[in-house]
Amino acid sequence: MIPPGTEAALLDSWDYFLHLAMVLTPLFIGASFLVGLAQEYLPPERVEEMLRARDHGSGNVLAAGLGAVTPFCSCSTVPVLAGLLGAGAPTGMAFSFLLASPIVNWIAVFLLFGLFGPGVTVAYVTTALLAAIIAGLIIGTLDLDGYIKDVRITAGGREIATDGGAPASDASGAADTGGCSECGTTAINRTHKERVTAAGEGALSFFRDTLPYIAVGIAIGALIHGAVPAEFLQQIAGPGNPLATPIAALAGAPIYVSISGMLPIAHSLTEAGIPIGTVIAFVIGGAGISIPNLILLNKLFERQLLAIYATTVVTIGITIGVLFNTVFAGLL
């Protein structure tokens, strides 16, 4: 026998699923197209070249900005990071790039705008970029170079050495970052039309590859919206629990699969009455210390530095979450 109210809850979840799908699909494809254009005109090698000439300070600002606008996934962010470190870039500047890259990206910005509106989006991007810059500046004052492994990373058809040595002639003994649908080499000497066409084809291909993660995220969000009592969620993560924001910053990591799958869940949580800052801490923690991201960084960092990175991400998530729940609460 079906419990009373189950059918109505499932119908509500289905309606919410369709609503989110219609809102997010065009936003995701549009953002993916811009991602493709950025990769066509600003490949990883160009990012490394722009940052190598910068020093601590102004370099942190540029690094955080490039980390936000260059939509690399973890499997290409880590090689860029390795290239910067191997070329002698300051560790703090490289960290500003590393911190901004997963937390602020074009897809996240587009989906945030569609789900939460311009106020939340602008506040999120601004605070996240500032956090990446400040954290990089602080880390740059510490002597952490000894915690970077001397490795050679093969990615995108090239090999990068973090010890500053010349690339090897073959890939033997090199750590492979793996692959994903977002990564790949970009052909040079293309016409503008060819680049736009490639970006459009890449957007559709990326959407098809990412569709399962989006669907899972929307489905979870829909079930939270229709089937999970709001009172239950508020008891766990509502404003009455002073530890809700720190717990949320840690809870996102084990369930993170993609930012596009996290944001529908985040939207459902806010509609259930969970404070926006707590939800944002959940998203930042998931994006920054996801299991795949930590596995890749483990190839580059010693455990001490990996722990510093994870602690920094969680601290950023908690700080921004508290700001949203207090300072920004009456403004957004």
Disulfide bonds with the S-S distance in Angstrom:
Cys75-Cys183 2.30
